[in-house]
Amino acid sequence: MTSSALVDARSFVEAATLAIASLLPIINPPGGAPVFLLKTGDLDAAQRHAVAWRVARNCFALLIASVMIGAYVLDFFGLSVEVVRIAGGLVVCAIGWQLLNAPEAGPPATAQAVRTATPEDLSARAFYPLTLPLTVGPGAISVAITLGANQPSSVRQLVLTIAAHAVGMLVVAVVIYLCYRNADRLLARLGRTGTDIVTRLSAFILLCIGVQIIWNGLSVLLHLA
């Protein structure tokens, strides 16, 4: 392998690792699994697995779009990343509050309830709120936009970096799918009471994350004012 190929391989691995290390802690799929299970409690196992697959696919597409065109979209509308964070934080707070005050989960879904969940319903639910903003929220989007805004000027390095980011985000999407698909198994040993405690705690943490996101955006804007 030539020195140029070694440099390209090293750059590829570094860019992919950077994408994974930057996005995975923010998205936190294991932490989102209880919320996913709460929002899909009326579905059977097959439907829940289908929703998990759609969420992972949507997350990958949303992250790639944020890297590729996110900065241009914000410039076109005259928006800043901080404003996106505040708006997204408000949505996260609203969802976290709703989950925190949701009634206790009832018994498993009946056959009639399962039949009413059409593929269109599953697809819509998979995108909002499970993909956006519960999984890929304003924090992950802002990180992806930052990754896309710091691209090399060389065409060769640009293609290499974009491909590396795509691989890194694919790894993140696979982790999301595995955690969400097995959410019921992860919480099965907790029992109904333990699951309710974990989901309430996750909802409270989600509310706190929303407040933190809002504060991060406000602190930057106030500093610039």
HUTA-V246005 format. One record per residue. RES is the residue in one small letter. PHI is phi in radians with two decimals (NA if undefined). PSI is psi in radians with two decimals (999 if undefined). Layout:
res:RES phi:PHI psi:PSI
res:RES phi:PHI psi:PSI
This chain:
res:m phi:NA psi:2.28
res:t phi:-1.27 psi:2.89
res:s phi:-1.12 psi:-0.61
res:s phi:-1.13 psi:-0.73
res:a phi:-1.16 psi:-0.65
res:l phi:-1.11 psi:-0.72
res:v phi:-1.12 psi:-0.74
res:d phi:-1.10 psi:-0.75
res:a phi:-1.12 psi:-0.72
res:r phi:-1.15 psi:-0.73
res:s phi:-1.11 psi:-0.68
res:f phi:-1.09 psi:-0.84
res:v phi:-1.11 psi:-0.73
res:e phi:-1.12 psi:-0.75
res:a phi:-1.18 psi:-0.73
res:a phi:-1.14 psi:-0.75
res:t phi:-1.12 psi:-0.68
res:l phi:-1.08 psi:-0.74
res:a phi:-1.11 psi:-0.77
res:i phi:-1.14 psi:-0.83
res:a phi:-1.17 psi:-0.49
res:s phi:-1.42 psi:-0.64
res:l phi:-1.63 psi:-0.67
res:l phi:-1.09 psi:-0.76
res:p phi:-1.15 psi:-0.57
res:i phi:-1.27 psi:-0.79
res:i phi:-1.21 psi:-0.73
res:n phi:0.89 psi:1.19
res:p phi:-0.99 psi:-0.72
res:p phi:-1.06 psi:-0.63
res:g phi:-1.24 psi:-0.47
res:g phi:-1.48 psi:-0.21
res:a phi:-1.05 psi:-0.76
res:p phi:-1.09 psi:-0.68
res:v phi:-1.16 psi:-0.71
res:f phi:-1.04 psi:-0.76
res:l phi:-1.14 psi:-0.65
res:l phi:-1.16 psi:-0.69
res:k phi:-1.37 psi:-0.20
res:t phi:-2.10 psi:0.43
res:g phi:-1.15 psi:-0.34
res:d phi:-1.57 psi:0.08
res:l phi:-1.84 psi:2.71
res:d phi:-1.45 psi:3.12
res:a phi:-1.09 psi:-0.74
res:a phi:-1.12 psi:-0.75
res:q phi:-1.18 psi:-0.66
res:r phi:-1.12 psi:-0.68
res:h phi:-1.14 psi:-0.67
res:a phi:-1.13 psi:-0.71
res:v phi:-1.15 psi:-0.70
res:a phi:-1.06 psi:-0.71
res:w phi:-1.13 psi:-0.73
res:r phi:-1.15 psi:-0.69
res:v phi:-1.09 psi:-0.80
res:a phi:-1.08 psi:-0.74
res:r phi:-1.14 psi:-0.73
res:n phi:-1.13 psi:-0.69
res:c phi:-1.10 psi:-0.76
res:f phi:-1.07 psi:-0.80
res:a phi:-1.12 psi:-0.71
res:l phi:-1.18 psi:-0.70
res:l phi:-1.18 psi:-0.74
res:i phi:-1.09 psi:-0.76
res:a phi:-1.09 psi:-0.66
res:s phi:-1.13 psi:-0.69
res:v phi:-1.19 psi:-0.76
res:m phi:-1.33 psi:-0.82
res:i phi:-2.25 psi:0.07
res:g phi:-1.02 psi:-0.82
res:a phi:-1.13 psi:-0.64
res:y phi:-1.20 psi:-0.65
res:v phi:-1.13 psi:-0.76
res:l phi:-1.11 psi:-0.72
res:d phi:-1.12 psi:-0.66
res:f phi:-1.10 psi:-0.71
res:f phi:-1.60 psi:0.01
res:g phi:1.20 psi:0.61
res:l phi:-1.85 psi:2.68
res:s phi:-1.88 psi:2.83
res:v phi:-1.11 psi:-0.60
res:e phi:-1.12 psi:-0.70
res:v phi:-1.13 psi:-0.69
res:v phi:-1.08 psi:-0.70
res:r phi:-1.10 psi:-0.78
res:i phi:-1.12 psi:-0.82
res:a phi:-1.10 psi:-0.78
res:g phi:-1.14 psi:-0.65
res:g phi:-1.10 psi:-0.65
res:l phi:-1.10 psi:-0.72
res:v phi:-1.15 psi:-0.75
res:v phi:-1.09 psi:-0.72
res:c phi:-1.07 psi:-0.76
res:a phi:-1.09 psi:-0.75
res:i phi:-1.21 psi:-0.72
res:g phi:-1.06 psi:-0.73
res:w phi:-1.13 psi:-0.71
res:q phi:-1.10 psi:-0.77
res:l phi:-1.17 psi:-0.63
res:l phi:-1.14 psi:-0.56
res:n phi:-1.82 psi:0.19
res:a phi:-1.22 psi:2.60
res:p phi:-1.12 psi:2.74
res:e phi:-1.06 psi:2.45
res:a phi:-1.03 psi:2.38
res:g phi:-1.54 psi:-2.85
res:p phi:-1.22 psi:2.93
res:p phi:-1.00 psi:2.73
res:a phi:-1.11 psi:2.49
res:t phi:-1.42 psi:2.96
res:a phi:-1.09 psi:-0.62
res:q phi:-1.14 psi:-0.71
res:a phi:-1.14 psi:-0.64
res:v phi:-1.15 psi:-0.69
res:r phi:-1.14 psi:-0.48
res:t phi:-1.39 psi:-0.21
res:a phi:-1.48 psi:1.65
res:t phi:-1.39 psi:2.86
res:p phi:-0.99 psi:-0.60
res:e phi:-1.15 psi:-0.69
res:d phi:-1.12 psi:-0.75
res:l phi:-1.13 psi:-0.71
res:s phi:-1.14 psi:-0.75
res:a phi:-1.12 psi:-0.76
res:r phi:-1.16 psi:-0.60
res:a phi:-1.12 psi:-0.60
res:f phi:-1.41 psi:-0.93
res:y phi:-2.18 psi:2.18
res:p phi:-1.76 psi:0.09
res:l phi:-1.21 psi:-0.70
res:t phi:-1.41 psi:-0.99
res:l phi:-2.11 psi:2.07
res:p phi:-1.89 psi:0.14
res:l phi:-1.21 psi:-0.64
res:t phi:-1.73 psi:-1.09
res:v phi:-1.70 psi:1.65
res:g phi:-1.68 psi:-2.95
res:p phi:-1.09 psi:-0.55
res:g phi:-1.13 psi:-0.82
res:a phi:-1.16 psi:-0.68
res:i phi:-1.14 psi:-0.73
res:s phi:-1.14 psi:-0.65
res:v phi:-1.14 psi:-0.76
res:a phi:-1.11 psi:-0.70
res:i phi:-1.11 psi:-0.70
res:t phi:-1.11 psi:-0.70
res:l phi:-1.06 psi:-0.72
res:g phi:-1.28 psi:-0.42
res:a phi:-1.42 psi:-0.25
res:n phi:-1.95 psi:1.06
res:q phi:-1.69 psi:2.56
res:p phi:-1.19 psi:2.74
res:s phi:-1.42 psi:-0.48
res:s phi:-1.19 psi:2.35
res:v phi:-1.09 psi:-0.73
res:r phi:-1.07 psi:-0.84
res:q phi:-1.20 psi:-0.55
res:l phi:-1.12 psi:-0.82
res:v phi:-1.10 psi:-0.73
res:l phi:-1.10 psi:-0.74
res:t phi:-1.19 psi:-0.74
res:i phi:-1.10 psi:-0.74
res:a phi:-1.11 psi:-0.69
res:a phi:-1.15 psi:-0.74
res:h phi:-1.08 psi:-0.68
res:a phi:-1.09 psi:-0.73
res:v phi:-1.13 psi:-0.76
res:g phi:-1.06 psi:-0.73
res:m phi:-1.26 psi:-0.49
res:l phi:-1.14 psi:-0.71
res:v phi:-1.09 psi:-0.75
res:v phi:-1.07 psi:-0.76
res:a phi:-1.11 psi:-0.67
res:v phi:-1.12 psi:-0.72
res:v phi:-1.11 psi:-0.72
res:i phi:-1.04 psi:-0.81
res:y phi:-1.07 psi:-0.80
res:l phi:-1.12 psi:-0.73
res:c phi:-1.19 psi:-0.74
res:y phi:-1.30 psi:-0.66
res:r phi:-1.10 psi:-0.60
res:n phi:-1.81 psi:0.38
res:a phi:-1.05 psi:-0.70
res:d phi:-1.16 psi:-0.62
res:r phi:-1.23 psi:-0.63
res:l phi:-1.11 psi:-0.55
res:l phi:-1.87 psi:0.01
res:a phi:-1.08 psi:-0.66
res:r phi:-1.30 psi:-0.24
res:l phi:-1.34 psi:-0.41
res:g phi:1.39 psi:3.09
res:r phi:-1.14 psi:-0.77
res:t phi:-1.17 psi:-0.78
res:g phi:-1.10 psi:-0.68
res:t phi:-1.12 psi:-0.71
res:d phi:-1.13 psi:-0.67
res:i phi:-1.12 psi:-0.78
res:v phi:-1.13 psi:-0.73
res:t phi:-1.18 psi:-0.67
res:r phi:-1.14 psi:-0.72
res:l phi:-1.13 psi:-0.72
res:s phi:-1.12 psi:-0.67
res:a phi:-1.13 psi:-0.71
res:f phi:-1.14 psi:-0.73
res:i phi:-1.10 psi:-0.69
res:l phi:-1.07 psi:-0.71
res:l phi:-1.09 psi:-0.74
res:c phi:-1.13 psi:-0.67
res:i phi:-1.09 psi:-0.73
res:g phi:-1.06 psi:-0.75
res:v phi:-1.10 psi:-0.72
res:q phi:-1.12 psi:-0.69
res:i phi:-1.11 psi:-0.76
res:i phi:-1.07 psi:-0.78
res:w phi:-1.13 psi:-0.69
res:n phi:-1.05 psi:-0.76
res:g phi:-1.19 psi:-0.74
res:l phi:-1.14 psi:-0.69
res:s phi:-1.11 psi:-0.66
res:v phi:-1.19 psi:-0.80
res:l phi:-1.12 psi:-0.71
res:l phi:-1.17 psi:-0.59
res:h phi:-1.20 psi:-0.60
res:l phi:-1.40 psi:-0.38
res:a phi:-1.18 psi:999
